[in-house]
Amino acid sequence: MEALLTLNHPDYKLMVYCPSYDKIFKKAQTCMRVKQNDETLYSIYTWDKNAFTQINGEQLIEGKRHPSIFFENTDYQFWINFKRIDIEDAWINTPLRNIQDNFMFNQENQILFGHLNYGNDIGRAEFNIDYKLKNGEIRHSKLGYDVLSIKLDYHKDLKKIVDDIEKEYRMLSIDFLRKTYHTFDIDVVGETPDIIWWNLFKDIQTNFIQAVKTIVDCPRNRLVQKETYLRADKLKRLTPQLEIQLTEHRKNPAHLYRTEHPIACVDTMENRFLKYCIIFIAEKFSDLKCRIINSYKQLTEKYIINLNQQQEELQRLVHHPFFRTVGEFRGFTQESLILKQATGYSEIYHDWIILSCGYDLKEGANSLELKDIAKLYEIWCFIELKNIIKELLGNEVETNYSKRPEKKFITQLGKGKLSKVIFSKHNIELAKICYNPKSYVGEEQLSTIIPCTTSYTVSQQPDIILQLTRRDIKQGIKLTYLFDAKYRIGDTQDNVDTPPDDAINQMHRYRDAIYYIDQDTKQLKKEVIGGYILFPGNGEDSAVEEMNFYKSIGKVNIGAFPLRPQDNESKELLRGFLKRLIWECPTYQILEQTFTHKETMLTFNQPGSVLLVPIAKSRSYFKDFNERSKVIHYYFGKIKMGGVYEHLNFQKYDYFIPVIEGKIRDVYRIEYASVRHRNDIPGIEPKENVDLSDFRIYMKLTSPSYLTGAKRLIPIRHSRIDYKCFFKEYNSITEVINLITE
């Protein structure tokens, strides 16, 4: 098998192999809908000056764009054949133990070989080779390149994801001990978090320590007058003042005379600043080193030894005898040209300014690791979903964050209650979204973050929970929806990417596993209405709408939405779906399409459960229907022998939809229905001389709810209603809504 990439160095020859490269490259082309030579799939390679590199036999130009060899979640084999025969040892210089353990040096054949898979880490990578000669000399060599995503445009989409996350949650995209890194620039007005300080110091530490040593060997000093007291016979130079004192005390040979002489003093403002810098940096380095070693167990022994050596070097400088005569730094009293221009001092001052800076995740000279792309995509989906909901609810809605991410060495987005975002208006909750909710173990069950819910089997932890608060049926109904962000693509059908099958199956399991506990009856009911996958799929919206994974949303409330960072059109399907949930679909219609939901008090699908009734203007309750009164006492005409009402099973109806001048707008719940004498019906005045046989069907109507998000009277398709029929039965509210036309 021919090597994909070859690097020829005077001391060795590096060869990289990947049996599945053609398949991976083609998959990347398909996912991003680009051609083979598109700039989306390029990488920039760097290497030592005395070497040259080839890809498939073609010579590369350092710093120029060439086809990418390295992709995420792909296995690569590395072979380093040393040309020298005096190599005593060789290894891959990395702090990650699992990478170093994947490589082995065969001294007999002078070969270093192993394999490497970058997983979900994308970005800039360096393959660092260290080798030790028999004379004890250790040499360093490296190859730099980009590791690309197969599903997203690394050069554009990743920047969009990171920018959106940093805009919402500062520091959240940054990580530590990843296989790849990204360049960043300093921000002189920003704060300096610990991990930023660590990465900045890592880049400047060699120059900083060398500058300190330069100053210690040849420090700047100033002349100061030192006073001493001498007897008359020890005085070497007499001033007029001393001559007067000698005359006064000539009879006292033991008298001591005060004199001054110039000496070089290192206790200067600049040296005090240097002492302050080295003490602060040594303490900061020691603290962060201990935290890193205690928190990250995958560190290599060589990396830990190197950290200890760096700490010892800093401590030696702190306790150097030079600083014993240097006082405490109390700030700058004046501008110092020495700090800006003098050798050593200018380097220290420059490095100190850098260590006091924040960061800006735009391309720069510094290196910084980010969280893996799967985690970044998951967080980005949460933020994107939150922003869409905020946009749909309007500018007047307040957004309340439960808790911002804590500023630790590595910033993490809190789970469940810690990441909850509540959308409210006039202190009334409209919606709530939270990220990665935790489960809490109880005596008999696993309680979830959703109030009054549980999972009796195993912990359930979907990525995102969305709860919409409704008040049309009753106050405070919460409709729960689950979203799972998956940085995976299952297949491509008809030029449309599809989600992984196991991800769709997971949403079915989530919905079936989370139960609502009725606080009165303790009965278990279903809590989750629907579950949806968010994945970085590609495809035209019109084509996506024809796919089963999208059609299933309307049928069983389980499905998927493509969502890509640089593709604004990809979020329109998700936005349209959320808009329908928030503004257009009444709660009755949503619950009607669910099965045994906690708010499904009556069965929707029994024959004739919805009653459509034309309302005559002459009736006293016409005004009540027109003004949407919360309680309406409705009654039909007199029950006559052989009439339409005689055999009417009025108790089977659950919902009442009034037709006002050929238009419908509201649906009422039938609280109860009965047969009453005309004078016993609430809301109408009794009459004298009423026939004793004047019985009517009476219904108490409550809880008016809009049928659609339009919230206005809308004409129905069959506008000519036969008022002699008095009413019409329907099996479901959805069936009634289908009558509506604009």
N, C-alpha and C positions, 0 to 999 in steps of 0.2 A: 504494500500500500504506500502510495506516494505521500510525502508530508505536505500538509496544507501550507504551513509556514516554516521557513528556515531562517535562522539567524547565524551568520558566520562571524565568529569572534576570534581574535588571535589565539585565545586560550581554549576555546571550545566551539562546538557546533550544536545549536539548539534546534530541535525538530518537534513540531506540534502536529498531532494526528487527531482526526475525528471521523469515525466511520459513518456517522449519521449527518454529516455536515450538509450534503445536498438536500436531504429531506427537510432539515431545519431551515435552511435558507429559503427553500421554496414555500414552506409554511409561513415564514415571515413576510414574504412577498404577498401571499394570499391574504393574510390577516390585515395587512396595511394597504392592499390594493395598489401595489407599485410594481414597476418593472425591475429587471435584474440590476440595471446600472443606476437606479434611482439614488439620489443623495441621502434618502432616508436610511439606507443600509450602509452608509460609509463609516469608517473608523479612522482615527489618526494614530499613527504608530510612532514611537520614539525609542531610541536605543543608544548604546555607547558610541562615541565618535569613531572609535577604531574598528567598528563592525559594519556589516551591511545585511539587509533583510530582503527575503523574497517570499512572495505568495504565489504558489503554483508555478514557480520558475520565473515569475516576473519581478524585476528589481523594484523595490519601493523607494520613494523619496521621503525622507524624514520630515514630519510635520505636515505632509500633504494628505489629502483624502484618498483612501483606498477602500476596497470592499472589506466589510467586516468579517472576521473569522470567528469571533467569540460572541456567543449568545447565552441568554439565561437558560438554566435547567438543561444544560448540555454537557456531556462528558468529553473531556479532552485528555489525551495522553501526551506527556512531555518526556523527551529524551535529550539529555545533555551529554554529548561525547566530548570528553576533555582531550585536547591535543597534547597537553603536557603529561609527563610521566611522574612529576613530583607533587601530585595533588594528594595531600594527606587526608583531607575530609572536605565534604561539600554538603550544603543544605540550602533549603529555601528560607529566606529571611522573612518571617511573618510572625506576628504575635499569636496567631491562631494555631492551637495544637493540632486540630483535626486536619488542617492543610499540611503542616509539617510532617505529620505521621503518614501522610499519603505518599511521601517521597523517600527513596532509599538510595544510598550511595554505595556502589560496588567499587571498592578501591582496586581490586585486582584488574578489572576491565576499565577503570577510570570513567565510570558512567553514573550519572545521577538521573533517576527515572521515577515517574509517578503519574498520578492522574489528578484532575481538578475539575470540579463542577461548581459554578458560581451560584447555583440555586436561583433565588429571586433577587439577588443583588445585581443591579445594573449600574453602570457608571464607568468612571475611569478606573483602570486597574494597573498595577505594576507587579510584574513577575521578577522578584529580586533573588538573584543567585549569589550566595557567598561561598567562597572556597578558600581553604587554608593550604598554603604550601609547606613543604617539609622544613623550610627554614623559619617557619613561624609566621610568615607574612599572611595576612588575611586580605583578600581582594573582594571587591564588590562589583556586581554587574546587574543590569536590569533591562527589561523590555516593557514598554508602556503601550497600552491599547485601550479601546473602549469595549465594554461588554454591553451589548444591545438587548432590548426587549424584542420578543417575537410578536407580541400582540399590539404594542403601542409604539408610536414614533418617539424614540429615545431623545432625539434632539429637540422636539417641540412639546410632546405630551408630558414628559417628565417635568419640564420647566413649568408648565401650566399647573400640574398637580402640586408641586412644591410651592409655587407662588400662592396658590389658593389656600393651602394649609397654613403657610406662614402669615398670610393676611388675617386668618381667623385665629390661629393659635401659634403664637411666636415660639420657636424652638421645637415644635412638635415633630417636625420632619427629620430632625437630627438624631443620629444613633452613634454607637461606638462599637469597635471591633467587627466591622463588616469587611467583606472581601473586596469591595470597590469603594471608591471615594469620589467626591465632587469638588470642584474648585469653588472658592468663595473669596469675596473681597471684604476688606475691613470697613467698618462704619464708625467714624470718629465720634459720633454723638450717641451711639448705642451703648447698652449695658454689656458687661462681659461675663456671660454665664461660665460656669466651671468648665464645661466641655469645650467651649470656644477657647478659653484660656489655655487649656491643655493642648489643643491642636495648634494654637499659635506658638506656644512655647516649644512644642516639638519641632517646629520648623526653624526656630531661631536659637535653640539652646546651644548649639556648637559655637556659633558666633558670639553669643552672650558670654559664655564661660571664657572663651579666648580673650574677649575684651576686658573682662575682670582681671584675668591673669596679667594682661599687658599693663593695666593701671597699677596693680600691686607691685609689679617689678619696677615700674618707673612712674611713681605717682606725681601729680602736680602738688606743689606746696607754696607756701607764702612765708615771707620773712616777718617775724614778730619780735618784739623787744622783750627779752627775758631779764627780769631783775634779780640781782644777787647782792649779798652783803659781804664786804671784804674789809680786812684791816688795812691800815694805811700802807704797810709795806707790800701789800699785794696789788695795789692799784697800778695799772699800766698807763692809763691816760687820764689826765686831770681836766675837768671842765671848770669854768669859773665858779660854778656852784660848789664843786668839791674843794676848790682852793679855799673858799670861805669857811667850809666845814672843818678843813684841816687846821686852819688858824684857830678856830674856836676850841677844837679838841686836841691840840698838839701835846698837851700834858697827859692825855689818856691813851696809851698805846693799844688798849683792848677795844677801843670804840670801833664799831662796824659802820662802814659807809655804804649807802645804797647806790648801786650802779646798774646800768642796762646795757645788754649787748644783743645784737640780732642773731636769731637762729631760724633754721628752716622748719616750718610746722606743717604737718599733713592734715591737721584738723580744720579742713576747709569746708565750705558749703557743698562743693561738688563731691568731696570724699564722704561727707555725711550722707548725701543722697545715694551714693554708691552703696554704702553700708546698709541703708534702709532697703534698697532694692534687693540686695542679695539675701538679706534675712527674710524679707517678705516672700520672695520667690522660693527659697528653700523650704519654708513652712508650708506654703501652698502646694508645692510639688509633693512633699511628704504626705500631706493629708490626702490629696487626690490619688497618690500611688497606693496608699493603704485601702482606700475605698474601691479602687479598680481591682486590686488583687483579691479582696474579700468578695466582690460581687461577680467577678467573671472567672469561672473555674476552667474555661477552655484556653487559658493563656499557656504559652509554651514556657519551658524552663529557661531557655535562652532569653526570652523577652523579660521574664521576671528578674533574672540576673542582671540584665542590662539596666532595668529600672533601679535596682539596688545600687549599681555602680554610679549611675547618674546622681542618686541621692547622696551617696558618699562624697562625690566630687563637690556637690554644692555645700555639704556640711564642712568640708575641709576649707573651702573659701570663707564660710561664715566665721570659722574659728582661726582664721589666719592672724598672726601677730600684728600685721599691719593695722587691723581695725581696732586694736586695743587702745590706741591713742586717738581714735576718731570718735567724736561725740555723737549725740543723738540729733537726728535730722528733725528740724522744726519748721520746715517749709522754706520756700524761696523768698528772700527779702528783696532781691533784685535780679534782673536778667543776667544770665551767665553765658558769656561767649565761649568759655571752656567747654561747657556741655554741648554746645552746638558745633564746635570746630575742632577741639583737641582730640588727638588719637586715643581711642579707647572710650573716652567719655561720650563722644558723639554717638558711638555705636550703642552704648548703654542707654542713653537718653532716647534714641530712636526705638530700641527694642521695648523700652518701658511704655512708650506711647502706644506701640502696637498691642502690648499686653493689656492695655487699659481700654482698648477699643471693643466695639461690638462686632457684628458681622452683617454682611449683605450677601444673600445667596445669588449673586450674579458672578459671572466668570471672573476669576482673579488668580492671584499667585498662591493662595493658601489652599490646603486640602482639608476636607471634612467628609465624614461618612454620613450617609442618610439611611433611614430605615429601608428595609427591603421593599420592592415595588408592590408586592401583594398587600403589605400593611399600609403603605402610602395610598394605594388605590382604595382600600377599605375606608380609611379616614376621609379621603377626598369624596367618596360617595356619600358619607354621612353629612359632610359640609354642603355638598351640592343639593342633597335632598332638603336639608334645612333651609337653604337659600331659596329654593323653589317654593317651599311652603310659605316662607316669609313674603315672597313676592306676590303669591296668590292671595294671601290674607290682607295685603295692603299696607301702606306706609304708616297708618295710624296704630297698627298693632305693635305692642311692646314685646321685646324679646328678652327674656330673663334667663341667664345662665346659672345653673345650680352651683357650679364650681369650675373655675378655670384650672387648666393643668398646673400642677405644682412644679416649681422651678428646682428640680433635682438635677443630678449629674446628667441623667437621661430623662427628658421630659416625656411623660406618657399621658395619653388622654384617659381620664378616669373612667371607670366602668359603671354603668347603671346610673344611680342617683348622682354620681360625681360628674357625669357628662350630660345630665338632663337639660334640655332647653324647652322652656315653656313660652308659648305665644298667647298673649292675653290682651284684652281690650277693656278698659274701665274695670280692671281687677277681675275680669271674668275670663277664665281659661277657655281658649278656643282649640288649642292643639298642643301636643307634647311629643317630643322626640328625644330618644336617648340612645346611647351607643354602648354596645356590648354589655347588656345587663347581666348582673351576677345572679346566681341562685343561692339561697340560704337554706341550710340543712336544719330541719326541725325534727321533732320526735317521730313523726310518721310520714313526713312528706318533704318535698323540696319547694320552698316558697320562692316565687320569682319577684322581680321588682314591680310587676304589674299588680296593683292592689287586689286582694281577695282571689289570687290565682295560685295554682300549685302544679307540680309535676310529681306524681307518686312514684315514678320509676327512676329515671336518671336526670342529671342536670341538663337543662335546655338553655342555650346561650346564643340566640340569633344576633347578627351584627347590629341591626337597627330595629328599634320598636317605634312605631308611630301610633299615637292615640288621638283621635278626633273627638271633640266634645260636642254633643248634640243636645238641643233643647226643644226640638219640635214635638217629640212624643212625650217626654217628661224631662225634668231638669237633670242635667249632669250625666246623660248616657255617654259612655266612652266606647268608641268603635276602634278595635285594635287591629293593626296591620303590621306584618313583619317584612323586613327587607334583609337580604343577605348579599354582601358584595363579594363576588368571586373573580379573582384575577385569573380566569381560565376560559378557554373556548373549547366547546365539545367537538364541533364539526362545522363544515361549510356546505350548505345546501342551496342551490339556485342563487349563488352569489350572496347568500346571507349567512352570517355566523350564527351558530346556535349555542346555547348554554350547555354545560355538562349535565348528563342525565342524573348523576348522583346529587347534584346541587338542587335540581327540581324535586327529587325524591326527599331531600332533606326538608324542604318546605312543607311537604305533606306530613312528615314526622313532627315537625314543630307544631303544626296546627292541631294534630291529633293528640299531642302530649301535654299541652298546656290547657288546664281546666279552670273554669270560674266556679267558686264556691258561693252559692246563694247564702247570704248571711242569715236569712230567716229559716229556710227549710234545710240548709246544709246540703242541698242537692248539687251534684256536679253538672256543669253545663259547659259547652264549648266557649272559649274566650276569643280565639283568633278568627277573624273573618277571612283574611287572605294572606298569602305569603308570596314574595316576588324576589327573583334573582336580579341583581344588577351586575352586568358583565361587560367587558370591553369589546363587544362585538361590532361588526361592520355590516352595512347593508342599507339600502334605501328604505325609508319609512313605509312606502307603499308595499314593498316586498316583505318587510318584517310583519306587516299586518296580516299577511296571508300565511304566516308560519304557525304551526301548532302551538309553539311555546307562548305566542302572543294571543292567539284565539282562545286558549284555555283560560285566560284571565276572565273573560266574559262568561265562561261556562262554569268553572269550578273555583275561580278566584285564586288559582295557582298559576304562575307563569314567570316570564322574565322580560326585562327591558334592557336593550343595549345602551351603554353610557360611556362615551369617550370624551376625554378632556378637550381636545381641539375641535370637536365636531358638535357645534351647537344644535344641529338638526337632530342629532341622536337623542337629545333629551326632550324633544317635543312630544314623543309618545308618552314618556313618563309625566311630563308636565300636564298633558291633556288628561291623563288618568287621574292625577291628583286634583286637577280642577273639577272634574266630575264628582269626585268624592266630597270635596269641600263645598262646592257651590251648586251643583246641578242635581245630584241624586238625593232624593229625600230619604230619611232614615227608614221609612216604611219599605221603600223599594230595595234598599240595601239589605235589610233584615229578611225580606221575603226571599232573597236569593241565597240565604245561608241555611244551614241545617242544624237544628237544635241549638240555636244560639241563646245566650243568657237573656236577651231581651225579646226572644220569640215566645210571647206569652200564649198565643193561640196559633193553631196551624193555619198557614196561609193557603195551602193548596187544596183544602176541602172544597167541593163543588159549591159555587154560589156564595162565597164568603164575603164578596165585595158588592155593595148595593149602589147603583148609580141612579140618582133620583132628580128629575127636573123640578125646580122650585118656581112656583107661580108667583107673580108680582103681587097678587091680591092677598097672599098669605101674610100674616103678621110677622112671621119669622124670616121673610125675605130680606129685610134690612139686617137682621142678625147674621145671616150667611154672607151678605155683601160686605159687612164690616168685620167679619172673622171673629165673632164673639166666641169666647172660650167655652161657654156652656150654652147649648141650644136645646130647647124642648121641642122636638119635632113629633108631629102626629099625621097619620094618613087619614083618608076619608072614612066615612062610616062603613062598618062591616055589614054587608047585606047578604041575604040568602042567595047563594049561587054567584056571588060577586067575586072579584079578583082576590080579595083579601081573606075570604072565608077559610081557605085551606093553605094560607101562606104560613110557612114555618119561619116566623120572624126571629126566632131565637138563634138561628144558625148563622146570622150575619155578624161579621166582626167590624167591618169598616163601611163608612157612609161617605159617598162622594156627591156633593150637590152640583147640579147643572144650572148655572145662572145665565139665562138668555143665550143658551147654546154654547156656553163656555165653562170650562172647569179650571179650578185653581187649587182647591184644598181637599184633604181627606180627613175625616173625623173618626175617632174611635167610638164605637157604640158601647157605652158603659153598661147599659142594660136596656132591655126591651120588654114590654108587657102589653096586655090588653086592658084598657081602662075606659071608664065611662067618660063621655066628653067633658063633663064638669069636674072630673077628678084629675084632669091633665094639668100639670104645673105650667104657669106662664100665661094662661088664658083665663079671661074672666068667665065665671059660671053664668049660664043663662037660665031664665025661668022657662017653664013649659017645654023642657027638652025631653024628647022621647026617651023613655027608660031603656029602650033597646039601642040607643046611640052609643055603641062601643067603638073605640078606635084603637089602632095599633100605635102605641106611644114608644118613642126612643129617646133616651137621654144621650146627647152627642157631646163629646169632650175632646180636648187636646187637638185642636186643628193643626195640621201640618201641611206645608207646601208640597204639592206633587212634584214640582220641578224646581230647578235653581232659578228659573225666570221670575218666580214669586209674583205672578200676575195672571189674570184671566186669559186663557188661551182657547181659541175655538177648537172644537173637536171635529173629526173628519166627517161624521154624519150629523150635520148641523140641524137637519130636520128631524126633530125628535117627536114622536107621537105622544103627546101629553095624555092621551087616553090610556096609554100603557102604564102610566104612573111610575114605573121603575124598570130597571134592567139589571140582571145579575151578571157578575164576572167572577172568574175563578181567582184572579190575582190582580194586584195593583198594576203590575207590569203590563198586563193585558189592557188595562184602561189607558195607561200612558201611551200605548201604541196608537190610540185614537187621536192623539194631539197632532195638530199641524200648525205651522207658523203662517 
